[in-house]
Amino acid sequence: MHFVKAKSLLTRWNGMNIYRGCAHGCIYCDSRSKCYHIDHSFEDIEVKINAPELLEEILRRKRRRIMIGTGSMSDPYQPCEEELRLTRRCLELIDRYEFGATVITKSDRVLRDIDLFDSINSKGRSVLQMTLTIADDELSRIIEPNVCPTSRRYEVLKEFQKRGIPAVVWLSPLLPFLTDTEENFSRLMELCLDTGVKGIVFFGIGMTLREGSRDYFYQALDRHFPGLSSRYRERFGDAYELFGQNSPRLMERFHETCERYKIIHDPEECFAYTAELPERYQQLSLFDQT
């Protein structure tokens, strides 16, 4: 872990990454790709130590309430968040200034801040975005070794459901020859239905690999699943998108199930839901100073 003082925080899409890099160790992580230009060890978490101060300045100046997102590149609930509490401090600011918030995470540490999500949601909208990719906990502990397994994430979703806080599940990636099975897909869909998720982001029965993430993924396969990386190389070569044979059939089932239970299932519609604050909360009071 190392600290930097950032000069800016929000992207053009109103997202922020308080941390850069990740300690979860997920073998399929796209954020390891060279195209993101992380110039330090991925496990050496870069911490934007002044993130709360930057965020407060932004929120204080905003003339229009918006949703603030975090977690698209690096999980906001890294182990160091327990001590640093930067994500919590940012959520406290979002709550105080009455903006909206959404986080993408795999970690049960998000439960620590459920009080803030509850408060933010009562004033506008907060959304928990949780990644579920592996129904079997033993396999999850191999593929996503340093974060809580799927059964625990399901418990987190249930707690947010009890509070009436909406959730969106990221169901990708499903790894060819490992998790792209009908059994895994069906179980994950059962968890989504049971927790009453608002939407599911799902790009198909497969995964993506780029320069940087590909080497890490294959090395992990060689350690845990000897011989499997050869099957990947033979079938996919250096392809960016790797889709399994079950993809068309299971995607049809996915869309049919979501239609039946009124779950948002177009990725762009999910992104719009997590990015938009209900209209009545968007405009600041005439009494606001800026």
Residue pairs with C-beta under 8 A, 6 or more apart in sequence:
1 44
1 45
1 47
1 80
2 40
2 44
2 45
2 46
2 47
3 46
3 47
3 49
4 46
4 47
4 48
4 49
5 48
5 49
5 50
6 48
6 50
6 51
6 54
8 54
9 16
9 48
9 51
9 54
9 55
9 58
10 16
10 55
10 58
10 68
13 69
13 275
14 66
14 67
14 68
14 69
14 275
15 68
15 69
15 70
15 72
16 51
16 55
16 68
16 69
16 70
16 90
17 48
17 70
17 71
17 72
17 73
17 74
18 47
18 48
18 51
18 70
18 74
18 76
18 86
18 87
18 90
19 45
19 46
19 47
19 48
19 74
19 75
19 76
19 78
19 80
19 81
19 86
20 38
20 45
20 46
20 48
20 73
20 74
21 38
21 40
21 41
21 42
21 43
21 44
21 45
21 46
21 74
22 29
22 31
22 42
22 43
22 45
22 74
22 75
22 78
23 43
23 45
23 78
23 79
23 80
23 146
24 75
24 106
24 107
24 144
24 145
24 146
24 147
25 43
25 144
25 145
25 146
25 147
26 106
26 143
26 144
26 145
26 147
27 143
27 144
27 216
27 217
27 220
27 221
27 224
28 143
28 173
28 175
28 207
28 213
28 217
29 42
29 213
29 216
30 208
30 210
30 213
31 38
31 42
31 73
31 74
31 213
32 38
32 42
32 212
32 213
32 216
33 210
33 211
33 212
33 213
34 210
34 211
34 212
35 210
35 211
35 212
36 73
38 46
40 46
45 74
45 78
45 80
47 80
47 84
47 86
48 54
48 86
49 84
49 86
51 86
51 89
51 90
52 86
52 89
52 90
52 93
55 68
55 90
55 93
55 94
56 93
56 97
59 68
59 93
59 94
59 97
59 99
60 97
60 290
61 290
62 97
62 99
62 284
62 290
63 284
63 288
63 290
64 282
64 283
64 284
65 98
65 99
65 100
65 124
65 277
65 281
65 282
65 283
65 284
66 99
66 100
66 277
66 282
67 99
67 100
67 101
67 102
67 125
67 127
67 274
67 275
67 276
67 277
68 90
68 94
68 99
68 100
68 101
68 102
69 101
69 102
69 103
69 104
69 274
69 275
70 76
70 87
70 90
70 102
70 103
70 104
71 103
71 104
71 105
71 129
72 104
75 104
75 105
75 106
75 107
75 147
76 87
76 103
76 104
76 105
77 87
77 103
77 105
77 107
77 109
77 110
78 107
79 146
81 87
81 88
81 109
82 109
87 103
87 113
88 112
88 113
88 116
91 101
91 113
91 116
91 117
91 120
92 116
94 100
94 101
94 116
94 120
95 101
95 116
95 119
95 120
95 123
98 123
98 124
98 281
99 120
99 124
99 277
100 120
100 124
100 125
100 126
100 127
100 277
100 281
101 116
101 117
101 120
101 126
101 127
102 125
102 126
102 127
102 128
102 129
102 274
102 275
103 110
103 127
103 128
103 129
104 129
104 130
104 131
104 170
105 128
105 129
105 130
105 131
106 130
106 131
106 144
106 147
106 148
106 153
107 147
107 148
108 148
108 152
108 153
108 155
108 156
110 117
110 128
110 156
111 156
111 159
114 159
114 160
114 163
114 165
116 126
117 126
117 128
117 160
117 163
117 165
118 126
118 163
118 165
120 126
121 163
121 164
121 165
121 166
123 281
124 277
124 278
124 281
125 166
125 276
125 277
125 278
125 281
126 165
126 166
127 165
127 166
127 167
127 168
127 198
127 273
127 274
128 156
128 157
128 160
128 165
128 166
128 167
128 168
129 167
129 168
129 169
129 170
129 201
129 274
130 153
130 156
130 157
130 167
130 168
130 169
130 170
131 153
131 169
131 170
132 150
132 153
132 154
132 169
132 170
132 171
132 188
132 191
132 192
133 140
133 143
133 144
133 150
133 170
133 171
133 172
133 173
133 174
133 175
133 179
133 188
134 140
134 143
134 144
134 149
134 150
134 179
134 184
135 150
135 183
135 184
135 187
135 188
135 191
136 150
136 184
137 149
137 150
137 151
139 178
139 179
140 149
140 150
141 149
142 224
143 175
143 178
143 179
143 220
150 188
150 191
154 191
154 194
154 195
157 167
157 169
157 191
157 195
157 197
158 194
158 195
160 167
160 195
161 167
161 195
161 196
166 197
166 198
167 195
167 196
167 197
167 198
168 197
168 198
168 199
168 200
168 201
168 264
168 270
168 273
168 274
169 191
169 192
169 195
169 197
169 199
169 200
169 201
170 200
170 201
170 202
171 188
171 192
171 200
171 201
171 202
172 201
172 202
172 203
172 204
172 207
173 203
173 206
173 207
173 208
174 180
174 184
174 185
174 204
174 205
174 206
174 207
174 244
175 207
176 206
176 207
176 232
176 235
176 236
176 242
176 243
176 244
177 228
177 231
177 232
177 244
178 225
178 228
180 205
180 206
180 244
180 246
180 247
181 246
182 246
182 250
185 205
185 246
185 250
185 253
185 254
189 254
189 257
192 200
192 263
193 257
193 261
197 263
198 263
198 264
198 273
199 263
199 264
199 265
199 269
199 270
199 273
199 274
200 254
200 258
200 263
200 264
200 265
200 270
201 267
201 270
201 271
202 251
202 254
202 265
202 267
203 267
204 243
204 247
204 251
205 243
205 244
205 246
205 247
205 250
205 251
206 241
206 242
206 243
206 244
206 247
207 241
207 242
208 240
208 241
208 242
209 217
209 236
209 239
209 240
209 242
210 240
214 238
218 229
218 232
218 233
221 228
221 229
221 232
222 228
222 229
232 242
236 242
254 265
255 265
257 263
258 264
258 265
259 265
264 270
264 273
